[in-house]
Amino acid sequence: MSNVDPGVRWTGIPVAVISAILVAVALTAFGLELARIHPLLAIGLNIVIVAGAAPTVLRWLVAPVWRWAVYGSSAGALLSFVALAALAF
């Protein structure tokens, strides 16, 4: 049995959804503008941005509410990469 309050889950789901939307929109908008220059530049720089932020974001996994923001931002980054691959090429 986990020692986490079950109410945190219902608090965390909206946090995850909002952070996923914010990250996906920001990375996709940034990537699409870079894709005007060159599509591989957009994908490459987004990978560098996500890889640079990953160590800091992964440290937040130990806090119950911030954990949900990490899950959401990870999902948003993946959605952004899929959208960039579909729209840039």
N, CA and C atoms as a LAMMPS dump frame, in Angstrom:
ITEM: TIMESTEP
0
ITEM: NUMBER OF ATOMS
267
ITEM: BOX BOUNDS ff ff ff
-5.0000000000000000e+02 5.0000000000000000e+02
-5.0000000000000000e+02 5.0000000000000000e+02
-5.0000000000000000e+02 5.0000000000000000e+02
ITEM: ATOMS id mol type element x y z
1 1 1 N 0.837 -1.182 0
2 1 2 C 0 0 0
3 1 3 C 0.881 1.244 0
4 2 1 N 0.516 2.2 -0.787
5 2 2 C 1.291 3.43 -0.907
6 2 3 C 0.897 4.421 0.184
7 3 1 N 1.842 5.242 0.579
8 3 2 C 1.552 6.238 1.594
9 3 3 C 1.129 7.571 0.994
10 4 1 N 0.836 7.62 -0.297
11 4 2 C 0.401 8.834 -0.961
12 4 3 C -1.109 8.974 -0.808
13 5 1 N -1.539 10.176 -0.486
14 5 2 C -2.959 10.471 -0.337
15 5 3 C -3.673 10.289 -1.676
16 6 1 N -4.793 9.551 -1.722
17 6 2 C -5.486 9.341 -2.999
18 6 3 C -6.005 10.641 -3.612
19 7 1 N -6.187 11.675 -2.793
20 7 2 C -6.636 12.952 -3.331
21 7 3 C -5.608 13.628 -4.211
22 8 1 N -4.337 13.261 -4.062
23 8 2 C -3.287 13.864 -4.881
24 8 3 C -3.473 13.474 -6.343
25 9 1 N -3.983 12.279 -6.576
26 9 2 C -4.197 11.843 -7.958
27 9 3 C -5.171 12.779 -8.664
28 10 1 N -6.263 13.15 -8.006
29 10 2 C -7.262 14.001 -8.644
30 10 3 C -6.785 15.443 -8.75
31 11 1 N -5.869 15.817 -7.897
32 11 2 C -5.245 17.126 -8.034
33 11 3 C -4.215 17.093 -9.15
34 12 1 N -3.541 15.975 -9.292
35 12 2 C -2.443 15.872 -10.237
36 12 3 C -2.857 15.745 -11.683
37 13 1 N -3.996 15.15 -11.954
38 13 2 C -4.414 14.957 -13.35
39 13 3 C -4.594 16.288 -14.077
40 14 1 N -5.287 17.281 -13.507
41 14 2 C -5.351 18.579 -14.207
42 14 3 C -3.977 19.245 -14.355
43 15 1 N -3.112 19.072 -13.366
44 15 2 C -1.763 19.627 -13.465
45 15 3 C -1.025 18.983 -14.635
46 16 1 N -1.157 17.678 -14.791
47 16 2 C -0.495 16.974 -15.896
48 16 3 C -1.053 17.418 -17.245
49 17 1 N -2.351 17.575 -17.337
50 17 2 C -2.963 17.977 -18.61
51 17 3 C -2.536 19.391 -18.99
52 18 1 N -2.563 20.3 -18.024
53 18 2 C -2.183 21.685 -18.313
54 18 3 C -0.709 21.773 -18.699
55 19 1 N 0.156 21.073 -17.981
56 19 2 C 1.58 21.132 -18.323
57 19 3 C 1.851 20.469 -19.67
58 20 1 N 1.111 19.415 -20.008
59 20 2 C 1.28 18.785 -21.324
60 20 3 C 0.89 19.744 -22.442
61 21 1 N -0.203 20.454 -22.25
62 21 2 C -0.656 21.408 -23.268
63 21 3 C 0.356 22.541 -23.435
64 22 1 N 0.809 23.093 -22.319
65 22 2 C 1.757 24.211 -22.388
66 22 3 C 3.068 23.805 -23.072
67 23 1 N 3.602 22.663 -22.693
68 23 2 C 4.872 22.214 -23.277
69 23 3 C 4.691 21.865 -24.75
70 24 1 N 3.609 21.179 -25.093
71 24 2 C 3.385 20.792 -26.486
72 24 3 C 3.222 22.016 -27.383
73 25 1 N 2.461 22.996 -26.938
74 25 2 C 2.248 24.192 -27.754
75 25 3 C 3.549 24.984 -27.899
76 26 1 N 4.274 25.145 -26.799
77 26 2 C 5.514 25.931 -26.857
78 26 3 C 6.562 25.275 -27.748
79 27 1 N 6.792 23.987 -27.564
80 27 2 C 7.805 23.31 -28.374
81 27 3 C 7.395 23.219 -29.841
82 28 1 N 6.11 23.013 -30.101
83 28 2 C 5.654 22.924 -31.487
84 28 3 C 5.749 24.275 -32.183
85 29 1 N 5.347 25.337 -31.507
86 29 2 C 5.436 26.671 -32.116
87 29 3 C 6.886 27.038 -32.393
88 30 1 N 7.762 26.773 -31.438
89 30 2 C 9.183 27.051 -31.623
90 30 3 C 9.747 26.214 -32.772
91 31 1 N 9.382 24.943 -32.8
92 31 2 C 9.888 24.047 -33.834
93 31 3 C 9.384 24.385 -35.224
94 32 1 N 8.134 24.81 -35.329
95 32 2 C 7.605 25.149 -36.649
96 32 3 C 8.274 26.393 -37.221
97 33 1 N 8.603 27.336 -36.37
98 33 2 C 9.331 28.512 -36.865
99 33 3 C 10.741 28.127 -37.312
100 34 1 N 11.377 27.22 -36.576
101 34 2 C 12.695 26.739 -37.001
102 34 3 C 12.606 25.892 -38.261
103 35 1 N 11.48 25.211 -38.45
104 35 2 C 11.309 24.371 -39.638
105 35 3 C 11.252 25.206 -40.911
106 36 1 N 10.901 26.474 -40.775
107 36 2 C 10.935 27.348 -41.951
108 36 3 C 12.362 27.503 -42.474
109 37 1 N 13.325 27.435 -41.563
110 37 2 C 14.728 27.52 -41.967
111 37 3 C 15.172 26.165 -42.519
112 38 1 N 15.005 25.113 -41.7
113 38 2 C 15.328 23.75 -42.127
114 38 3 C 14.645 22.776 -41.173
115 39 1 N 13.951 21.762 -41.687
116 39 2 C 13.221 20.83 -40.817
117 39 3 C 14.116 20.075 -39.827
118 40 1 N 15.303 19.691 -40.252
119 40 2 C 16.19 18.971 -39.329
120 40 3 C 16.7 19.874 -38.216
121 41 1 N 16.803 21.158 -38.478
122 41 2 C 17.184 22.115 -37.439
123 41 3 C 16.119 22.153 -36.339
124 42 1 N 14.864 22.107 -36.739
125 42 2 C 13.769 22.129 -35.76
126 42 3 C 13.804 20.899 -34.862
127 43 1 N 13.942 19.74 -35.451
128 43 2 C 13.976 18.505 -34.667
129 43 3 C 15.226 18.473 -33.787
130 44 1 N 16.364 18.822 -34.35
131 44 2 C 17.624 18.786 -33.593
132 44 3 C 17.634 19.729 -32.406
133 45 1 N 17.187 20.968 -32.604
134 45 2 C 17.184 21.918 -31.492
135 45 3 C 16.159 21.556 -30.424
136 46 1 N 15.027 20.987 -30.815
137 46 2 C 14.063 20.548 -29.805
138 46 3 C 14.618 19.395 -28.982
139 47 1 N 15.374 18.511 -29.6
140 47 2 C 16.012 17.433 -28.841
141 47 3 C 17.019 18.01 -27.853
142 48 1 N 17.779 19.002 -28.269
143 48 2 C 18.754 19.637 -27.378
144 48 3 C 18.033 20.332 -26.214
145 49 1 N 16.934 21.008 -26.485
146 49 2 C 16.186 21.696 -25.437
147 49 3 C 15.638 20.704 -24.423
148 50 1 N 15.026 19.635 -24.899
149 50 2 C 14.46 18.632 -23.992
150 50 3 C 15.559 17.924 -23.212
151 51 1 N 16.66 17.599 -23.858
152 51 2 C 17.767 16.937 -23.16
153 51 3 C 18.391 17.848 -22.119
154 52 1 N 18.412 19.137 -22.38
155 52 2 C 18.961 20.075 -21.407
156 52 3 C 18.067 20.264 -20.204
157 53 1 N 16.759 20.216 -20.4
158 53 2 C 15.817 20.395 -19.293
159 53 3 C 15.583 19.105 -18.52
160 54 1 N 15.881 17.968 -19.103
161 54 2 C 15.566 16.674 -18.485
162 54 3 C 16.176 16.464 -17.107
163 55 1 N 17.457 16.769 -16.858
164 55 2 C 17.999 16.52 -15.518
165 55 3 C 17.277 17.298 -14.416
166 56 1 N 16.938 18.54 -14.695
167 56 2 C 16.222 19.338 -13.704
168 56 3 C 14.813 18.809 -13.488
169 57 1 N 14.13 18.502 -14.566
170 57 2 C 12.755 18.027 -14.461
171 57 3 C 12.695 16.674 -13.754
172 58 1 N 13.652 15.808 -14.003
173 58 2 C 13.636 14.487 -13.372
174 58 3 C 13.87 14.555 -11.865
175 59 1 N 14.509 15.614 -11.385
176 59 2 C 14.669 15.779 -9.939
177 59 3 C 13.344 16.064 -9.249
178 60 1 N 12.366 16.547 -9.996
179 60 2 C 11.068 16.884 -9.424
180 60 3 C 10.177 15.664 -9.226
181 61 1 N 10.606 14.494 -9.651
182 61 2 C 9.776 13.29 -9.528
183 61 3 C 9.517 12.873 -8.085
184 62 1 N 10.3 13.354 -7.131
185 62 2 C 10.128 12.921 -5.746
186 62 3 C 9 13.658 -5.037
187 63 1 N 8.572 14.804 -5.523
188 63 2 C 7.478 15.561 -4.906
189 63 3 C 6.148 15.092 -5.489
190 64 1 N 5.144 14.817 -4.632
191 64 2 C 3.883 14.249 -5.135
192 64 3 C 3.173 15.092 -6.198
193 65 1 N 3.061 16.396 -6.018
194 65 2 C 2.327 17.196 -7
195 65 3 C 3.204 17.51 -8.213
196 66 1 N 4.48 17.807 -8
197 66 2 C 5.368 18.097 -9.122
198 66 3 C 5.557 16.883 -10.018
199 67 1 N 5.392 15.701 -9.451
200 67 2 C 5.5 14.473 -10.252
201 67 3 C 4.532 14.522 -11.426
202 68 1 N 3.335 15.03 -11.185
203 68 2 C 2.337 15.103 -12.247
204 68 3 C 2.727 16.104 -13.317
205 69 1 N 3.381 17.193 -12.929
206 69 2 C 3.863 18.159 -13.918
207 69 3 C 4.947 17.538 -14.798
208 70 1 N 5.763 16.686 -14.201
209 70 2 C 6.799 15.98 -14.974
210 70 3 C 6.149 15.033 -15.969
211 71 1 N 5.14 14.289 -15.527
212 71 2 C 4.445 13.379 -16.441
213 71 3 C 3.813 14.156 -17.601
214 72 1 N 3.18 15.269 -17.281
215 72 2 C 2.534 16.073 -18.316
216 72 3 C 3.525 16.688 -19.285
217 73 1 N 4.613 17.22 -18.763
218 73 2 C 5.596 17.838 -19.657
219 73 3 C 6.275 16.794 -20.537
220 74 1 N 6.462 15.599 -20.023
221 74 2 C 7.028 14.521 -20.846
222 74 3 C 6.075 14.149 -21.979
223 75 1 N 4.804 14.042 -21.652
224 75 2 C 3.809 13.731 -22.686
225 75 3 C 3.715 14.868 -23.704
226 76 1 N 3.788 16.097 -23.233
227 76 2 C 3.748 17.24 -24.147
228 76 3 C 4.935 17.276 -25.082
229 77 1 N 6.109 16.94 -24.573
230 77 2 C 7.298 16.911 -25.429
231 77 3 C 7.167 15.825 -26.492
232 78 1 N 6.664 14.667 -26.112
233 78 2 C 6.466 13.597 -27.099
234 78 3 C 5.433 13.996 -28.154
235 79 1 N 4.342 14.614 -27.718
236 79 2 C 3.331 15.074 -28.674
237 79 3 C 3.908 16.128 -29.616
238 80 1 N 4.77 16.973 -29.094
239 80 2 C 5.39 17.996 -29.925
240 80 3 C 6.293 17.368 -30.985
241 81 1 N 7.064 16.357 -30.612
242 81 2 C 7.93 15.701 -31.586
243 81 3 C 7.107 15.026 -32.686
244 82 1 N 5.988 14.43 -32.32
245 82 2 C 5.128 13.801 -33.317
246 82 3 C 4.534 14.857 -34.24
247 83 1 N 4.069 15.969 -33.655
248 83 2 C 3.49 17.042 -34.467
249 83 3 C 4.537 17.661 -35.394
250 84 1 N 5.749 17.856 -34.891
251 84 2 C 6.8 18.421 -35.738
252 84 3 C 7.177 17.487 -36.875
253 85 1 N 7.244 16.202 -36.577
254 85 2 C 7.571 15.24 -37.629
255 85 3 C 6.485 15.23 -38.706
256 86 1 N 5.237 15.384 -38.291
257 86 2 C 4.136 15.369 -39.248
258 86 3 C 4.033 16.678 -40.03
259 87 1 N 4.294 17.801 -39.367
260 87 2 C 4.069 19.105 -40.004
261 87 3 C 5.31 19.662 -40.696
262 88 1 N 6.494 19.298 -40.233
263 88 2 C 7.713 19.892 -40.781
264 88 3 C 8.143 19.264 -42.086
265 89 1 N 7.815 18.003 -42.296
266 89 2 C 8.289 17.326 -43.506
267 89 3 C 7.227 17.219 -44.557
